[in-house]
Each structure stands twice: as structure tokens, then as C-alpha cells.
Amino acid sequence: MNVKFSEDVIPLADLKVNPGRVVRNAAKAHRPVLLTSRGRGVAVMQSVSDYEQAAEERAFMRAVVAGLADLDAGRAISLAQAKARFGLA
């Protein structure tokens, strides 16, 4: 995800004037928008679908990291054991 500072950094005043345009642009571009006040970032806005996708990706990556940590710590079982545990054997 590349930020386009000419499009993705918006003062709060612009959001107040035309919120629909800002929301549509964020959803269409699939990029978050940095909202600023007095030149400083105060919030990030993105479409709900983009937020949900990012949250799912973060959860997946956390699960992968936890699984790799389990393997490194020797907490692993064979496929046959896993199937038996879940009644799939």
C-alpha cells in the first residue's frame, strides 16, 4: 500500500466540508487517509472492507507466527495425531 501524499493527507477542515468525497476516495483507492489538524496527523480513516481485510491478514500472520514459535519450542504433533484428536482418522 503506497501513500500518495497529494491525495491521502487531508486536513480535518476538508473532511468537514466534504466528508462524502473523502470517504469515496478512500474506498475507491483502497488506501488509508491521514487526517491532520494544524499540520499533525490525528487520525487515519479507511473503508470498512479495507479495515476488515487488514484485520484478517494481521490475525492470520499472528497465527502463523504462533505456529512457528510452537514448532521451534517442540510443541508439534503429527498429522495422524491431529486427525485423531479431531475425530477425523
GIFENHU-V999816 format. One line per field, one symbol per residue. phi: phi as a letter, one per 20 degrees, with the letter a starting at -180 (. if undefined). psi: psi as a letter, one per 20 degrees, with the letter a starting at -180 (. if undefined). burial: + if it has 24 or more other C-alpha atoms within 12 Angstrom, else -. Layout:
phi: ???
psi: ???
burial: ???
//
This chain:
phi: .eedffdddcfgfffffbffffffffffelcfdeecclndfcaccbffffffffffffffffffffffffffeneccffffffffemde
psi: oppohhhiopqhhhhhgmhgggggggggilqqpopqpkjqphrpprqgghggghgggggghghgggghhgghjjmqrrgggggghjki.
burial: -------+++++--+------++-++---++++++--------+++-------------------------------------------
//
